[in-house]
């Protein structure tokens, strides 16, 4: 429609029991919602009522910080987000209690096999009638390696090399069948047309997979693929494979550069910038006034002990004993990491630009895991989201809350109506599949 305003996309990043490392201690928090499926369903249905594009679950296949725990670091016992429901099983269950919202979960390419991942997400797409998405990651947490027979984490470059081939196998398996392959003809007794089925017969450096997949083509052609890496290999993988990019950006200029960079790479792979939606994370802290919002943020920060903040930062500082540095001295320089490279760079850039001390950096990281914290009124937060949308910093945002359910309910009931009033967020879903609601075209198929 001529003159139509750009439309914001919103994801509910359900980082239960809360993204702030001390959020679970807030008087209004429900600390056991990480293992209570009834809460997952309530939050998913709340998100759907307020017309979010997706709910999203991050995942790791380890207890975060388990290496440090094994070495006797007792500060880890004060951290939440240690246990969680397996996300793909959770999505399948949530699919039957929702009807429009997209259902996205993380699954690592480093510690999985392509056939299993292709089958799992295709199945959820069928159960949900076309609302499933796979967040493709290479595993950034080094604790995971010990659960899969490895002494050290797989090298960063090798993880991305494997991820590219992993995606090629998964996407190839999703094209195992034409849409009209299954005849189910009672009279002739023919169940399927073998000419509308193909063997993948993939033989590569990391994988060999014959196929075909024992799940038909899915309702939206194939599940949405999301990607979260922001390193150079991560951006290249996103341009090649992703429909949605989840990223951590805290300043508009850096967000604009990332946005233009990733979208500009799409042409190398026969794609266009419109084929990718870029959605940074935001953590809202809402108040009726700016002072009230700041008071709420200060209350959360008061619940966070310094030693817990340092333990959280230590995840990004392998090779440097940050506990040996003065708390109020400058943030030390860090060697290049083999995990979470882009997040480590974001932290160091934030510390340098803000001239932050070590403990200030640690507390800032603990508040939002590197994502942007927006402290203010509904109008202020809507202004910020609209500016990034209009100025090419984002197509939308993942809303990541400090604890649940209060902050999520506040954002949904206070900010979303303001975005709708401005005409930059939907008042009803555009379609029935996640691909339709995100405004993404169907991917090319070998059968077209």
Secondary structure, 3 states (H helix, E strand, C coil): CCCCCCCCEEEEECCCCCCCCCHHHCCCCCHHHHCCHHHHHHHHHHHHHCCCCEEEECCCCCCCCHHHHHCCCHHHHHCCCCCCCCHHHHHHHHHCCCCCCEEEEEEECCCCCHHHHHHHHHHHHHHCCCCEEEEEECCCCHHHHHHHCCCCCCCHHHHHHHHHHHHHHHHHHHCCECCCCEEEECCCCEEECHHHECCCCEECCCCEECCCCCCCCECCECCEEEECCCCHHHHHHHHHHCCEEEECCCCHHHHHHHHHHHHHHHHHHCCCHHHCEEEEEEEEEECCCHHHHHHHHHHHHHCCCHHHHHHHHHCCCCCCCHHHCCCCCECCCCCCCCCCHHHHHHHHHHHHHCCCEHHHHHHHHHHHCCCEEEEECHHHHHHHHHHHHHCCCCCEEEEECCCCCHHHHHHHHHHHHHHHHCCCCCCCCCCCCHHHHHCCCCCCCCCC
